[in-house]
Amino acid sequence: MISETAVENLTLAQAREDLARLASLITDANRAYHGNDAPDLTDADFDAMKHRNAAIEARFPSLKRADSPSDQVGAAPSDGFGKIKHDVRMLSLENAFDAADITDFDDRVRKFLGLSSAVSYTAEPKIDGLSLSLRYVNGRLTQPATRGDGETGENVTDNARTIADIPQRLQGDNIPALMDIRGEVYMSHADFAALNARNAAKADKTFANPRNAAAGSLRQLDASITASRPLRFFAYAWGALSDPLAKTQSGAIARLHDLGFQTNPLTTLCNGPDAMLAQYRAIEAQRATLGYDIDGVVYKVDDLALQSRLGFRSSTPRWAIAHKFPAELAWTRLESIDIQVGRTGALSPVARLKPVTVGGVVVSNATLHNEDYIQGRDSRGNPIRQGRDIRVGDWVQVYRAGDVIPKIADVDLAQRPATSTPYQFPDLCPDCGSPAIREPGDAVRRCTGGLICPAQAVERLKHFVARGAFDIEGLGAKQIEAFFNDSDLPIKTPADIFTLAARDTAQPLRKLKNRDGWGEKSVTNLVAAIEDKRQIPLNRLIFALGIRHVGDSSASLLANHYTSWATFEAAMTAAEIGSGPEWRDLTAIDGVGDVLAASLVTAFHHPAERAAIDALAAQLSVQDAVQNAPSDSPVAGKTLVFTGTLEKMSRAEAKSRAEALGAKVAGSVSAKTDLVIAGPGAGSKAKAAEALGVAIIDEDAWLALIGAT
């Protein structure tokens, strides 16, 4: 299901297929973990999903999806509690899994900041609990809220007041008038065991682990139940503040302790990666004796001024990372190999296993990735597993730390059945019978059936309704499959979704509300949900079209550049691959390369694809892209090009600041360029700007323009 190929060896096709599955599975895992307090994956498995997803997005930024797990934080808040919007979003953390990841993190921090000297970091245990934000006004606790989806959480004020570790009133002098203090609610091992023993004696519900117990206890609608549960709280961060706590992360943690919060005594200041890794090993050695669950170590840049410069990605800070503890292995029997066909026609082999427990989760499926992996080689033809192939009946090692679903890491040839034969990868699509062709340079064999292949059509519809695209409540993957095969109310194209209600009304007999699984209320809710999505932001529509190579980030780049559907559609219609002003304008967008551009233009010029796009657009009201720039920004709405060497900030930091001020950053100079910032070594771009009469300034003038001198 997910490609086994190392990320650095993935083709665009493999990467896109991986990201589609990752988005679906991580969203489901988030909902189970944060929304239902009943995770169906271990932390290691979940972390592995996000790790591979982030690595693929880093290598293929144009493929990032609108429903990318990188942009998701938690899950939507429950309807059982009031909603509280966080003034400062509660973000998740990037994950690391080995020493090389930590060295790379430090390199990226120093490169972004343009520093050659060492950077100091704090290192603290990563508590396995439930994130909570505590608002204090004039030193008094007023409004605790769960993380929720990062932007909006649940109001758990009554419940949080029952936790002894959470001060009702802060102590000391010079307390900021407004403070959002953040940390983790958890349950100790001893308290967890005692709670389960009491519940078992009363024949009440027992909990699978302390994290579930803590989350379920905090999110009780009856605060008296929460009060009866032994919850604890560690403070380690903050959101909105009327006044700063300190100049450093370590100083701020010390200040939180002085104000009356419990802070983790293992928090340590580290000077560079070697010290960080030494502290990781020290904490890991104490893990079994701490008395509470941790799943890694969190590192944060200590200097808060540097944290401010580093800023944030869409859902993670650049100045922090979580170094997770390793996962587990297990052996089992490979019973069969199935082939699944994805949205772009990729044939993905899936191992069906004799169920085995790996890291506390029962595993029955694993990815086999592609035919090369089955045969024991990578995409370049080099041997993997020392060249051992994988066959039905083999005794295989299942590994759960590096991918969204388990993968097969190795084969025990000593236990291979004497009658086994090499697996023959199909050259025909198992769904439509069309030839399955592997193009030169592509690790994936792909069905050539296109729109006639039902598997591809269904997967494209699933993508269309996925989170980050249209995200239609009540119309998920299972419903899409049912409607696709429905003889009375079929959904074969996205436009069919928006005609469903009218077609149902016209049905003489088999009304949807009269069918199994549906009723008056569920149909009414579905129709309302569909109608609610007739208005859609431009970037989400572009992403939802499912055009190959167009992910979330590239859809946003396109939306911000063209601003309206009419302008975008006209440009794609007029564009010719490789030439013409529309093509040059498209490929000048920083982050849009020739491959992505060609895919877009091809889709809009393909008769069947274009007919489906036009039919969909006729059903919608597409909202223009909104530029959220400061009202006094001197570069809002302008197109900038950076060229040459910047000496006072890195290119990444310069681009980040420009975009934060509402500017568009392009990769090449054109007549639409407003300003070129040229450092030493500026070459062809500076010459092009001179020829076009575009204003050119140096780095000092740029810093003065944005008030950063």
N, C-alpha and C positions, 0 to 999 in steps of 0.2 A: 504493500500500500504506500508507504513512504520510501523514497529512494534510499537504498543503502549506500549509494555512491557518496564519498566524502564531499563536503560542500564545495571545496575548491575544484572538484572535478565535475560538478553538476552542469548539465546543459540548461539552457533557458527553459526548455520543455519540462525537464525533470523538476527544476526548481518551482515552476508554476504549479505542477501537480502536487508537490510536497506542501506548498503553502496553502493550497485549497483545503487539503485534508487537515493540516495543522489548525487552520482557523476554526473549522467545525468542531474538532475534538477538544481544543482548548476552551472554546466557548462553553461547551457542555460541561467540562471539568470545572470551570469557574462558577457556573450556575450551581453545580452540586456542592462545591466547597463553600462558596461565600453565601449563596442564597438559601441552600437547604441544610447546611451544616452536616452534610452526609457525603463526603468525598468518595468518588469511585476510583480514584487514582492515588498512588502514594505521592508524597512530595517530590521524591526523586524522579518519578515518571513525569510529573507535571513540569518540573524544572527542565527536564530533558527536552520536552516538547518546545518550551519557550527558547531554550538554548539553540536548538537547531533552526527554529523559525527566525530568530534574530541573526544567526550566522548567514542564512540564505538571503535575508533582506539586506544585510551589509554587502554581500557580493553582488546581488541583483536588485539595487534600490528601485528600479523601474517596475519591479514585479510586486512591490508591497501592496497588499490588499486594503480595501476600506475597512474590512472587518479583521484586520491584522491583530493577532494577540499582542503585538508590541504596543498597540494603542488602547488595549483593554486593561482596566484596573478593577478587579473584583467582579461583582454582578449587580444587577439592578436591585435597589432596596425593596424589601418586602412591603406588601400592602398592609400588613398588620401594624405598622408603626407610622407615625408622622414623618414627613420628609424634611431634611435639613440640607441646604446647599452649602457646601464648604466654600469659604471665601478664598482659600488656597487649596487647590486640588490635592488629594491624598494619592500619591503615585506609588507604583510598584518599583522594584529594583531590577536592574540588569543582573544576570547570574553568571558566575564563573565556576569552573569545575576542576581546574588544575593550576599549577604554578605558572604555566605559560599564559593563561588567561589573566592572571594578576599582573604579570610583567607587562602584558599588552595594555591593560587598563591604565597602569601608571604611565606608559609611553604615550597613550592617547591624551591623558590629562596634561602632561607636560608639553606635548606637541600643540594641543589646542591653545594653551596659555603662552606658548613660545618660551618655555623655561628649559634651561639646561641643568639647573641645580635640582637637588632632591626635594620632593614634596612630602610633608608630614600628613599622616592619616590617623584617624581613630579606628580601632578594631574592637568590636563588641559582639557577643553571642547573638545569633539570630533566633529570637524566641518563636516557637511554633505555637501561636495563639491566634487571637482575633484583634485586628487593628481597631483602635478607638481614638477619637479626637475629643478633647475636653475643653470647652470654652469657659474662661474665667473673665468676669467683668468686675473690675475693682477688687480683685482678689477672691471673689466668690464664685463657686461652681454654678453655672447657669444652664449649660446646654451640651451634654455629651451626645456624640453621634458616631455610629459605625462608619466604616469607610464606604460601604455601598459600592457604587460604580466608580468611585474616585471623585466625582463631582457632587453627587447627592447621596447622603447616608440616612440611616434610620435614627430617629429621636429615641434614645434609650436612657433619658434623664433619670427616671425613677429607678431603673435597674442599676445604673452606674453609681448612684448614691449609696447603694448597699455594700459596695466594695470598700473594705477597710483601707486598702493601699491608696485610694483616691481621696486626696484631701478635699473637704468641703470648703475650707477657707485657707488660703495660702499664708505662710508665715514670713516674717522679715520685713525689711523696708524697701522703698523704691520699687514696688511691684508694678509692672506695666498695667495700664488701665484695661487693656484688652489682650488676652492671651489664648491661643488655641494650642494646647499641649497634647502631644500625640505619643502613643505607646502601644503596648500589647497587653491584652487581658489573657491570662493563662491560668492553668491549674497545676499544682505540684503533683508529683507521682503519689506521694502519701495521701494527699487529700482526694485524688482521683480514686485510688484503691478503696478508701473509706467510703466515698460516695457510692461506688458501685456495690460495695458490700451492703450498705444500708438499703439501696434500691432493690437488690436481689432478695433481701430478707422480706421486703414488702411486696415482692412480685412486680415491682415497677421496672421501667425501662432502664437498662444498663447501657453504658457508652463504650464505643470501640476503642477510644484513646482519649487522652487528656484534652487535646485540641477540640475534638467534637464536644466533649463535655463542657468546656469553657464557652464555646460559641453557642451551644444550645442553651446554656444557663443565662448568658447575657441577653439573649434574644427571646426571653420569655415574655409573653404579654402580661403575665401576672408577676409583678415585681417581688412579691413575697416568696415566690419560688426561687428567684435569683438570690434573694437574701439568705436562703437556706443552703446555697451552694458556696463552697470555699474558693471564691475567685480572688486572683491577685493581679497586680498591674505593675509593669515596668515602664517608666517614661524615658524616651530617647530622642524625641524630635518635637517640632513645633510647626504651626502653620501661620495664621495671621498674628502679628504682634504690633502693638502700638509703639513699643520701644524695644531696641535690641537687648538680648540677654547677655551677650558677650561678643568678643571679636573672634572667638574660635569655637569649634564644635566641642572640644574638650572643656572649655570654659563654660559654655552654655549648659553642658550636662552637669557640671559641678553646681551651677546656679540652680538648676532644676532640683537638685538634691537639697540645696539650702532652703528652697521654697516649700519643701515638705514632701517631695515625690520620692518614690523608690526608684533608684537607678542601678544599673547592673555593675557590680564591683569589679567585674572582669574587663570593663572597658579600659583600653590601653592606648597610649599614643605611640605610633610607629613611624620611624623615619625611613621610608622607602620600602620596596617590595620584599627584601630579605627579612626585615623586621616584621612585616605583615604576615609573611608565611610562617615565621617562627611563632607568632602569637596564635595563628590558626592551628598549628600543631599542638601548642600548649592547651588551647581550649578543647580541641578534639580529644586530647588525653584525659581531660576532666569530664567529658560528656556524660559518662555513665554514672558519675557521682554527684552531679549538680542538683538532682532532685526535681528537675523540670526538663521538658523537651526543648532541644534546640536542633536546628537542621543546617547550621552553617555559621559563618562569621561575616559580619557586615563591615566593610571599610568605607570611611567617608573622609574627604579632604578636610583637614582640620581648620584651615584658614577660611573664615566665612566670606571674606572679600573675594577669595579665589572661587568659592562655591558660586557666588553671584555672577562672576564672569563666565564660568563654565555653563551655567544655566541648565536647561532641560531639553530633552527630546519630547516626543509626543506624550509618552507615559512614564518615562524614567529620567532621573537626574543624571547628568554627565559626571557628577562628582561623587557618586557612590556606587558600590557593587556588592552583591552578596556571593560569598565564596561557599558553595554548598558542599556538604559531605557526600561521599560516593554512595552508589546504589548497589544492587545485588545481581547475582547470576543464578541460573538453575538449568537442569538438564531434563529433557522430555523427548517424546517420540513425535516425529513429523508424519502425520497421517495422510495428508493430501496437499495438493497445490491448486489453488483456484486463480483465475485471471479476472481482474476487474478493469473496466474501461472507464477512463476519466473524461472530463469535460472537453479536453483538447484531443481526445482519441488515444491517449497513452494507455498501453496495456501494462498493468501492474500486477505482478504475482504476489499472492498472499498465502502464507503457510497456515494450514489448519493443524493445530497441535493437540496432543493429548493434554488436557488441562493440568497446569502446574502452578503452584504458588511461588511468585517472585516478589520479594519485598512486601509481603502482606496482601498482594492482589492476585487473584486467580487469572491466569493467562491462557487463552485458547487460540489466539491468532497472533501472527507476527509478520512483519514485512520481509519480503524477499527482493524487493526493489526493482530488479531488472534481470534480463537473461544473462548478462555478464556476471553479475553477482552469484547467480545460481551456479554458473560454470566455474567459479573460483578465480575470477579476474576482475580488475577494475576497468574504468572506461578507457584507459590507455593500454589495456592489454597486459598489465603487470599482475602477477599472481597475488591473490589474497587468500588467507587461511592456508598458506603454503600450496596453493593451487587445488585444494580439496573442493570438489563440487558438492552440491546438495541434492539429495534424491529423496523421493517418497519412501518412508520406512526408516530413514536415518534417525540415530540418536543425536539430538542437537542441543547446543548450549544457547539459552535465551538470555539476552542482555537487555536491561531496561533503563540504562542511564543516558543513552545518547540520542534517542529518538522519541517521537510522539507516541508511537506504539512499540511494543517489544520488537527487537530484531534478533535474528539468528547470527550468533557470533562465530560459532565453530561447529565442527562435526567430529564425532568419535568413529573413526573408520573401523576400529576393532569390533564395534557393534553393528556394522552395516550388514543387512541381510544378503546372503549369497546370491539371491535372485534379483537384486536391485539392478535397475538400468538407468542410464543418464536421462535426465528430464529433457523432453523435447519442447521447446518454446513454440507456441502456435504462430503460424504465419497468416492466419485468418482471424478476423474479429469474432469472438464467441457470441456477440450480441446480434450482429447484422450480417456476418459472413463476408464482409468486404475484405480485400487484401490488407494485411497489417504489414506495413513497410518500415524498415529502419533506414533512415537517410544517413548518408556519410557524415560522420562527426557527431551523430546523435546516439546517446546510450539507450534511448527509448524506442521501442517498436510501436507504431501508431496506426490506428484504424483509419483508412482512407474514406470511410463512408460519409464523414461530415454530418450534415443535417439529417441524412436518412438513417443514421445510426441512433437507435432509441436510447442507448446508454449515454451517448454524448448529449443528446437533447435534454434528457432528464437532469444530468449533472449541470448543464448550463442554467436550467431553471432553478435548481437548488442554489446555485451561486447567486442568481438574481434576487432571491428572497432572503439571502443570508444576512446576518448582522454585518453592518458596514455598507451593505448595498441597500435594498429596499426594506429589509428587516420587517416583514409583514407578520404581525402577531397572529398565531393560529394557522399560518401557512408555512410549515416547516418541511423538512425533507420527506417525511412519511406522507404528508398530505399531497406534496407535489407528485410523488410516485403514484398515488391513488388517482389523482386527477388526470395525470398523463395517460393512464390506461382506461379512463372512464369513457364509455361509449356515448353517454348522454351530455355530459358537461366536460369535455376534454380541455385540458390546458396544454397546448403544444408549443406556444410561444409566449413571451412576456405580455404581449398585448392581450392575450386571452384571459389573463388574470383580471384585467380591468373591465372586461365584458362579461365576467362570470355572473354577476348579479342580474344583469339584463337577460342573459340566456336562461338563468334559473327561473326568472319570472315568466318567461315564455314557454317553459316546459309544461306540457299538458298533464303529465302524470307523475314522473319520477322526480319530484321536487327534492332538492338537497336535504331539506329539513325532515323528510320522511325516511331517510336512509340510516342504516346502522352507523352509530358513532356521531350522528348529527341530530340536532334538534333546533327548535325555533331560536333559542338563545344563542347557541353556538353559531348558527348561520348569520344571525343579526350581528354578532360580534365580529365575524370574519368580514362581512360586507363593510362594516364600519372601519375595520382596520385597513382594508384595501382602499376605501375612499380617502382615508387619512393620508395615504401615501401617493395620492395623485399630485400633491405638491411635493417636490423632491429637490434637494440642492443639486446644483450642476455636477459637482465632483462625485456625488454618490451615483448619479445616473451614468456618468461616464464609466465608473468602475463596474456598475451592475451589468453593463452590456456584455461583459465577459470576453472582451477582445484580448487575444493572446498578448502577453507581455505587459498589459496595462494593469498595474496594481494600485493600491490605495494612494501611495505617495505620488505616483505619476499622474493619477487622475486628478489629484489636488493641484499639481503643477499645471496641468492642462486647463483646469477650471480657472485658476488664478490668472492665467495668461489670456484666455479668450473671454472670460467673465460671463458670457451668456451662451445659451444653447444655440441660438440663431447664428452667432458669430463662429462658434466651434463647428457647427454642421456645415456652414458655408465654406469654411476653410478646408475641412476634410474633403468636401465635394470637389473643390477646385484644385486640390493638391495633386501633384504628379510625383511619383517616387523618383527621387534623385535630381529633380530640377524644378525651377520655377520659384516665384517669390513665396508662395504658400508653404512649399517644402522647406525653403531656407528659414522661414519664420518659425516653423514647427521644430526643426532640428536645432535652432538657436536657443531653445528653452533649456536652461541648465538642468541636466538630469534626463533629458529626452534624447536618446541616441537614434541612429539610423534604423536599427532593428525594430525598436518600439514604434518609430514613426511609420515605417513600412507596413507594420501590422495594422496600425490605425487606418492608413489610407486604403489598404487592401480590403479591410472590412467594409468601409463606406462605399467602395466601388464594386463589391460583390453583389450581384442582383438579389439573391435570396437574403443575404445578411442585411442589405440596405432596406429591403421591403419590410423585414421584421423591425428594424430600427425606426423606420418612418411610422409604421403602425403603432408602435409603442409611444413615440413622441406625440402622436395625435391624441393620446389618452391622458397626457400629463400637462401640468403647469410647472415648468422647470424654473427654479429660483436662481437668480444670478449669483455669482460668487461675491461674497462680501469681504472687503478688505478691512480687517480690524487693526488699523494703524492709529497711533496716537494723533490727536487732532493737530498738534503742533509739530509733527514730524516733517523735517525739511525734504525727505526723500519719499514720502508716501506716494504710491502710484507710479514712481519713476522706475525705469529699467536701468540697472547698473551692470557693469562688467568690471571684474577685478583681473588685472594682468600684472606680470612681473612678480618680484619678491616683496612681500610685506615684511617689514622689520619690527614693528611694534605690536603686532598681533598676528596670529596665524590666519591663513585664508579661511579656515573653517569658522573662526570666531568672527571675522569680518563679515562673512556671508550671514551668519546667525544674527548678528546685530542689524544688518541691513534689512533682513526679512522681518525682524521684530519691529522695525520702524515702518513697515508697510511697503518696502521696495521689492521689486522683482530683480532677481539676479540671473543674468543670462550667461551662457557659455561662450558666445561669440558676439561680435559687434555688427550691428545692422543700422538701417535708417531709423529704427524705432528705439535705439539706445539713447538714453538721456545723459549718461555720465559714465566716464571710464576712470577708474582709480588705478593709476600706473605706478608700480614700484620699480626698483632697479631690475634691469634685464627685460623690461617690456619690449616686445617685438612686433609681430604681425598685427596684433590687436590694436596696439597704439597707432600703428601706421594706418590701419583701416579707419580708426576714429578720426585721424587727421584728414584723411581723404573725404570722409563724410561730413566733416565739420562738427563732430561730436565733442563736447567739452571734455577735457582731460585734466585731472588734478592728481597731486601726489598724496601719499599716505597722511602727511601732516595736515593737509587741507581737508582730507576726508574726516579725520578725527575731530578737527575744529568744526566741520559742518554738522556732525552729529553730537557735538558737545562732549566728546570723550577725551579732550586734552587735559 
